[in-house]
Amino acid sequence: MRFITTNPVTRAMLTTPEKGADQLVWLATSRPGVDWEPGRYYEKRRPARRVNSQAYDPDLARRLWERSEQLLG
């Protein structure tokens, strides 16, 4: 039981719906460019400290888009 309650991955799954939705509600109801910067990644209403470099790779984004189109027909 200690592993479940101290492991960050399982703790994220044990959150309440309200806490889980907080970030999305905040982004949807606040002002882009004023309360948060478009194009950035956020954690708990703050800019993420570490972001995978692939998230900013335009070639990878293009290939993902094209593959998604293929899969959807």
C-alpha positions in Angstrom: 0.0 0.0 0.0 2.9 2.4 0.8 4.2 2.0 -2.8 0.8 2.9 -4.2 0.4 6.1 -2.1 4.0 7.3 -2.6 4.5 6.5 -6.2 3.9 9.6 -8.4 2.4 7.6 -11.2 -0.2 5.9 -9.0 -0.8 9.1 -7.0 -1.9 10.8 -10.2 -4.4 8.1 -10.8 -5.8 8.5 -7.3 -6.7 12.1 -7.6 -10.2 13.5 -7.5 -12.0 14.4 -10.7 -12.0 18.1 -9.6 -8.2 18.1 -9.1 -7.7 16.2 -12.4 -9.8 18.7 -14.3 -8.3 21.8 -12.6 -5.6 22.5 -15.2 -8.0 22.1 -18.2 -10.7 24.3 -16.5 -8.0 26.9 -15.7 -6.8 27.0 -19.3 -10.3 27.1 -20.7 -11.5 29.9 -18.5 -8.5 32.1 -18.3 -7.0 34.5 -20.8 -4.3 33.3 -23.2 -1.4 35.7 -23.4 -2.4 37.2 -20.1 -2.8 34.3 -17.6 -0.8 31.8 -19.6 1.4 31.7 -22.7 0.1 29.9 -25.7 2.4 27.1 -27.0 3.9 26.3 -23.6 3.3 23.2 -21.5 1.9 23.6 -18.0 1.9 21.6 -14.8 -0.3 22.6 -11.9 -0.9 26.1 -13.5 2.8 26.7 -14.0 5.1 26.4 -17.0 6.5 22.8 -17.0 10.1 22.7 -15.9 11.1 19.8 -18.2 9.6 19.2 -21.6 10.6 16.5 -24.0 12.5 18.0 -26.9 10.4 16.0 -29.3 7.4 18.2 -28.4 9.1 21.1 -30.3 10.2 19.2 -33.3 8.2 20.5 -36.3 9.2 17.6 -38.6 8.0 15.1 -36.1 4.7 17.0 -35.7 4.2 17.0 -39.5 4.9 13.3 -39.7 2.5 12.6 -36.8 -0.2 14.7 -38.6 0.3 12.9 -41.9 0.2 9.5 -40.2 -2.9 10.4 -38.3 -4.5 11.4 -41.6 -3.6 8.0 -43.1 -5.0 6.1 -40.2 -8.3 8.1 -40.4 -8.6 7.5 -44.1 
